[in-house]
């Protein structure tokens, strides 16, 4: 289907179904129950899942295929957000021009940064991209927000004010980001018994866009171009002596992934019309790297999984506080309860990064291929168990009982 | 006619004169070996031919056009393919993909953004790659990762990748270095077959005299960065100067 082989088509369909049904899947616990805090099916978080999914898919085209580790992708994310908000300010709250401009501007910006950074490879490339991203952050945070020339509105963040031109904003158009009149905040809530499911316009817009760019990334992975990118990672020397110029290949991959990041940034602004400089900080760049490695570098679905995993746990762990813990461990004797809560305390709330760090270490040490490898191992084990009980005795012989 | 002309090429590394006024003509459709003791400048010379090193003086003409100052990929596009001392292949890719890449490179040039095509639809390229794998007797290994091949198979694959581009000049840098006897003989047979079946010029740098004397039609002996003699294998074998420089006085 659509020029994909069977396996890729089924992957695409599965991902499509999962994103389509996400409001159900992510809300398995009834409203008001003790487990409801593990629900993730509310619009804001679901939007973040797919937006960071897009970011990670794009990052994986660069890092997964060519092996060039960029530490500056947050810069493209931020540039995308700023461009989108400027479109809101100047034209209208319609998200189409906003997203289009954020992709274009991020593409041009990544062309510039890539052209310079790709003169080096390995750690030097990473450091160059990091330097560029931090420079962009500094520019956005202070340099480009002086009264004479205010492009980013500095610390406050760029937002739409009542006296902005908005020349195309119609009289009846909603006063917040919308798609030809359909506000991104529009949410239809379906109540089924004790459950409540939210269907949000913004989420579904992001989800459709993610499916499109996910499809494009599969096409890139399977194309001759994608093969050349893997050749860059594998052996640049052989590539050069085979008559191929590796530089334009890496630059093309860099720009494509920069455009993905810009798209993600634009969507972020479309969901919430505000762009702040902190979006460009190096921790944000590091987060994408974590997502990709955690999910499985160079795999198709890995980055999406990694993005979902990190965003989910960020949300859940940061929501748990000491009161919740006391509630959980109330059955323990008082002294012991306090001790347990004291031990867990650093890992929750604001300390969720600690938990994430530990999870990341565990994955990198025991599952170098990320969550995808974990899934594959699990599948293999299940298969082996099945065949093992069915017929052939497997390697290990069980003593007869 | 000489397809490759090296004229007065010199190269210094600091105080070391790696090459001094090297002159060398490789005739079309011959197998030309360049031999010499360690440190004679064989590898430096080769690197000057493929764009890795820039000689200080002199000129290198391939088919009457200069290759100096060109990038390795540009020199390859002119029709020179290089086989490395340790096989340089795309280890993480499959054998088939290894074979596809040089064919794409020959068809599409140094860069093409074919991001929305599928490899399976490129029937002509796939067929060509399959034929080349067949010729190299590697068709049964097409889905293996190239890194998992044996040393001899890696060498075969690398030579196949170079040949798939129909180069006019094939440069081989010690193609049997570190190989077991059986693999060495296989490689010699393969090279003989290539030489017989194709219009191709082969320049080979080699330590192993067995390989040199089984293949070469002309031999240039380098010693201390300068050509000592150039002659047919028969004459080289009996040349006392060569014996002294190459094999040491005791021999």
Interface residues (C-beta under 8 A of the other chain):
Chain A: X3 X5 X219 X220 X222 X223 X224 X225 X226 X227 X228 X230 X231 X233 X234 X235 X237 X238 X239 X240 X241 X242 X243 X244 X245 X248 X249 X252 X256
Chain B: X50 X71 X72 X73 X76 X77 X81 X82 X84 X88 X89 X90 X91 X92 X93 X97 X100 X101 X102 X104 X105 X106 X108 X109 X110 X111 X112 X113 X114 X115 X116 X117 X118 X119 X120 X121 X122 X161 X165
